[in-house]
Amino acid sequence: MTDYVARARRIADEVLFPAALAVDEAGVVPASHYQLLADEGFYGIAAPVDSGGADVTLQDFLAVLEILAGGCLATAFIWLQHQGVVRGIADTTNHPVRDRYLPGLVRGDLRAGVAFAGAIQQPPRLWAKHVDGGFLLSGDAPFVSGWHTIDLVLISAHTSDTGTDEIIVSGVIEPRATPGPAVEPMRLVAAQGSDTVRLTFSDHFLPLTAVTGEASRTDFLAWQVFGARVNGTLSLGITGRCVRLLTETGHHDLATALGAQLDAVRAGLDAALADPPTMPAARAAASELAYRAAGALVTAVGSTAILTSQHAQRLAREAMFTLVAAGRPQIKAALAGLLAIAPPYRWSGP
């Protein structure tokens, strides 16, 4: 266990989980959560050492995310978006952008979100038209989290709707810049504290000086294999918390069975990184397990599980959230198959 993993466990158990019901009810992550993660160095955990980051191993990063997700999904979800921006800006060849933003992102003085779903959906929902000095963004970017607390967004848009040479351009926008995109708050059934919005753009200028990179659609989607592994970790965190609560309430056999399945699903996600065609099934298995584990917890707790004062109902809603969060057609198809494999009920009466 590394120091970061140990600290994440302490933060999740002593701060995030005890406050998770209040965060869920209020729909707002306390500023103190963000400050604690910044003070403990977690905003720069994925950054290279030469930029002040920890540059932890992938396995430690995933372990930290799993632990935080089991503490408070909304907090972990916003924190995860930030890590994507840290890596995107750390890797850009646009050094002025890197020099301007990366130090603050690593310290947690700047906080960031991502908006790439509009570029990868088919048909794309967000387009970038090349003009002198940059691009004009038009369309919408759904599900941008942490809106009122983030200082910048790493956004991706499609530059062509024809042929096989489709290019996706990514760049940085500042949310409070004027003129900015139209903002529509999203009401979520779970993780409402993630402060998620839909952004709508109409010829919003993205200057070349803010562009972090361009990639073919094929290369961009290839990176989503890694993204699926990371997003699957949220499901693992929910399952892990359900297993712990089942153990604490005396349901040891059920906790042991689900814990063994959790280990197997985690191993499957790790293996899929080296075997990309298997990632959709592995990612689906993670969400399906979280859904079952939360259902098992609700059942074990009994009728009081549906009270808003109970973690069981919150975790059940959060498990449902993972069924569709960062979903892709192949993952959805695999999930549909998993959810349909239970043997049909057969009445045995006369």
N, C-alpha and C positions, 0 to 999 in steps of 0.2 A: 504494500500500500504506500503510495507516494504521499508527500505532504499535502498536495492539492486535493487528492482523493479524501484524505482524512479530514481536511478542513471543510470540504464540501459536505461530508457526512455530518459534521458538527453543525454547520449552518442550516442544513436541511432539517435536522431533527430538533434543533433548539430554537430556530427562528422561522423558517419557511412553513413547515408542517403545522406548528401550533397556530399560525396566523392564516392558514389556507382557507378555512371556512369564512373568515371575516373578509378576506380578499375576494373570495367568490361572491359573497353577498353584496359587497360594496362595488364590485366591478372595477377596482382600482388597486394596483400594486403600490404599496407605500414607498415613498422616496427613500426611506431608510433601508429597504431591501437592496435597491440599486447601490446606495452608498456603501453598504456592507460588502457587497460583491466587489466594488471598486477598491475599497480599503484593503481587502484580502488579496488583491491582484488578479481577480478572475476575469476582468475585462480584457486583459492582454494574454490570457492563457494560451491562445492559439497563435500568437504573434512570434516572429523569429526573435531570437535572443538579441541580435544586433539592433533591434528596434525597441528593446526594453521588455520584450515579452518573455514568457516562460518556455515557449516552444515545447510543450509536453508531448509525450508520445500519443499516437492516435488512441491506443487502448486506455490511457489515463484520461484523455479528453472525453471519450465516450463514457467512461466510468463516472466522471464528474457530472456529465449531462444526465445520465440515468439517475443519479442520486438527487440532483436538483429537481428533476421532473417528478420524482416521488415525494418531494417536499411541497412544491407548489408549481403546477403546470404553467400557469400564466407567467410567473417570474422566469421559469426556465425557458419558455417559448420566446420571450422577448430577448433574454440573454443569448439564446442561440442565434437569433437573427443578427445580433451584433457581431458574433464570431465570424459569420459569413462575410460581413463587410470587412472585418479586420484582415481576413485572408485575401479577399479580393483586392484590397488596396495595398497590402504588403507585397502582392505578386505583380502589380501593375508596372508597366514600363514607363508610365507617365509619372516621372519622378516629382514634378511640382505638386501633383495631387497627393502622392505618397508623403512628401515632406510636410505638406500642409495639414493633413488629417491624421496620419498614423500615430504620431506621438500622443495626441489627445485621446484617440480611440483606445490605445494600449493602457493609458492611465485611468480611463473611465471618465475623464473630463468631458469628452464627447461621446455620445451614444448614438447608435445607428440601427437602421432597419433595412430590409431588403424588399425588392419588388421585381420578381422575375417571372411570376406566373403568367402575366399578360403576354410574355414573349413566347412561352413554350406551349400554351394551349393551342389546339387546332380547331378552327382557324385561330391565328393569333388575335389577341385583343388590344395589343399596344404596338404601334408602328413608329418607325423612325425614318423620316424623309431627309435625305442628305441635301444640305444647303451650304452656301458659303460660310465657312467658319464653324460648322457643326451640324446638328440635326434638329428637326422639328418633331416633337413627340405628340402623337394623337392617339386617342383610345383610352382604355382604362387599365389600371393595375389593381386587381382585387387582392384583398387580404394583406394589407401592409400593417404590421403590428408595432405597438409602442408609440403611436403617433404623437401624443402630446409630450413625450419625454425624449424623443430622438432629435438629434441635431442634423442628421443627414440620412439620405436614402440612397442605396446602391440599386439603381434601376436598370432593367434590361428591356430592350424593344427589338422587334423584328424589322429588318430593312427591306424585305422583298416578299412578294406573295406569288412569285412565279419561279419555275425552274428548280434546279437542284443545288444552286449556289446561294441558297438563302443564308444571310448573315444576321447575327444577333449582336447588337452593340450594347455595351454597358457603360454607365457613367454615374456620376454623383450629382444629386440635386439636394438643395437645402430646403427643408419643408416650409420654413417661414419666409422664404424669398417671395418677392412681389414683382410681377404677377406669378401666382402659383397655381397648382391644380385645384379643381373642385374636390371637396372632401365630403365623403358620405360615411358617417359612423355605422358600424355593423353590430347588430345585436346577436350575440352568440349564445348558444345554449350552455356552453362550458368555456372556461378560460376567458370570460368577459373582461377580466382584468388585463388581458393582453392589449386592450385599447386598439382594436383592429378597425381599419377603415378601408374604403375603396377610393382610389384616386382616379380622377378623370382629367385627361389632358386634351387641349385643343391648340395645336401648333406651339407647344411649349418648347422654348429654345434650350437645347443642350449643347453648350460650346465644346469644341474639340479639346479645350484646355481642361474640361471636366470628364472626358472620356477615359475610362480605365482599360478598355480593351474591346476587340471585335473577334468573334469566333463564328465558324460555320455552325449551322443548326446541329449537325451531326456531332461536332466536338462539344457543343454546349450541352446537348442531351447526355453525352457520355459522362459528363461531370455529375449528372443527376443520379447516376448509380451510387456515387459516394453520398449524395444528398439523401437518397432513400435509406442508406444505412444509418445516417445520422438521425433522420426523422423517426426511424424505427426505434431509436433509443428512448424516445418519449414514451412509447408504449411499454417498453421494458421497465421504465421507472414507475409507471402506474401499477403494473403487475407486481413489481417488487414491494410496493407499499401495501397492496392488497394482501400479499403473502404474509407480511409482517403483522398486519392487523388480525388476520386469521389466526396466526400463532398466538398473539397476545390475548385473543378471546377464547383460547382453548381448542381451536379446531385444527389440531396438529396434523392429522392424516390428510386433510384437504390442503393445508399449507404445504406439506411435504410433496404431495403430488404436483401441485401447481409450481412449486419451486423447482422441481426437476424439469418440468416443461419449460420454465423460464430459462434455465441453463441451456437447454437444447435449442431453443429459439435464438438465444443470443449467439450461440456457436454457429447456427445456420446463417445469421446475418453477417457474421465475420467471414465465413467461408465464401459467401456470395460476392464479397469484394474482389476475390480472385476469379470468380465465375459469374460475370455480369448477367447472363441470361437467367440465372436462378434468383436474382435479387427481388423481382416482383413477388414471387412466391414467399420468399423469406420475410419480406416487408409485410405482406398480408398476414403471415402467421403471427407476427408480433402484435398487430392490432387485434386479430381475432382472439389471441390469448388474453390480452388486456380486457377485452370485452367479456370473456368468460370468467376471468378472475374477479372482475368487479361484480358480475352477476352472482358469483359464488359468495362474495362478501355480503352483498345485499341479502341473499338467502340466509346466510349464517347469522347475520345480525337480527333478522326478523322484521316485523312490521315497523319498528322504530327506525329502520334504515331509510325510510322515505321522508323522515323529518329533515328539515334543512339544517338542523344542528348536528347531523351525522355525516361523517366523512364518506360513508358507503355510497350515498346518493351522489355526492360530488364526484367521487372516483368513477362511478358508473357513467356519468355524463362526460367526464373527461375521456374515458375509454371510447365512447361514441365519437368524440372529437377526433381521435386518432384514426378512426375508420376512413375519414375523408381528408384530413389535413395532409397537404402535400401529396394528395393522391394522383395517380396517373392511370390511364386506361388499363394497363396490364396489371397494376396492383388491384384495381377495382374488380377486374375479372377474376383474379385469384381469390380475392376475399369473398366474392359471390359464391365461388365453388366451395370454399371452406365453410361458409355459413349454411350451405345446403347439404352437407354430408352427414348430418346427424340422422340416425335411422328413423324412419317414420313411426309415429305412434300407432300402435295397433290395439284396438279394444279387445279385451279377452273375455268379455262377458258373454252371456247366453245369446 
